Amino acid sequence: MIDPVILLPGLTVTVRQYESAAAGLAVHAPDVTLTWEQWTDSARWGLVPDEETCRPYKAEFTLQEHPDLLRRVNLWYEPDLRGGGAPRPHSHPWPFTAHILSGGYTEHRYTLTGGDLEVVEAAHRPGDANELPRDLFHEVTDLHEPETLTLMVATAPGVRGGWGYLDPDTGRYTPAPPPSDAWRQAWRALNPHR
């Protein structure tokens, strides 16, 4: 194995990351095997741009994605503060468990109870399992050292495009709009292989 491997501009993968991902899959998705050849296949990776800056905030390695199944490894570069630093909590199309393989993150979870918005901060470290139901709104606000690698395992069917935002000032839900032209251009520039 060559270590490290530059797959795309802005995406370098290592043997240590591969070993962490393979070990996480063996425990949390034992029906899926991961080879070095798969890990270093750039077609399985996508760099996800931030909506504001269009810089990649994470790299996604997709093992399986179907309406009722998602298994993905995320390599985080920046927190997912989609509001340019202002709170903009989001939900997800799938209920899933995020298994922390290395590093970790701090998130803010938002719950609307009787018209009052409660914000709870939680830190997740290697070995933790973070349950994220579809109706949960959250944001990853900080990444832990040395680098954050997570495994997403869907726990029930999802709805493609079935996610959105919670306005922390009003408590109103807004479905996620289609990606902007700037975001689409950034995606194509970051992922010319897709």
Buried (B, 14 or more C-beta within 10 A) or exposed (E): EEEEBEBBEEBBBBBBBBBBBBEBBEEBBEEBEBEBEBBBEBEBBBBBBBBBEBEBBBBBBBBEBEEEBBBBBBBBBBBBBBBEEEBBBBBBBBBBBBBBBBBBBBBBBBBBEEEEBEBEEEEBEBEBEBEBEBEBBBBBBBBBEEBBBBBBBBBEBBEEEEBBBBBBEEBEEEEBEEEEEEBEEBBEEBBEEE
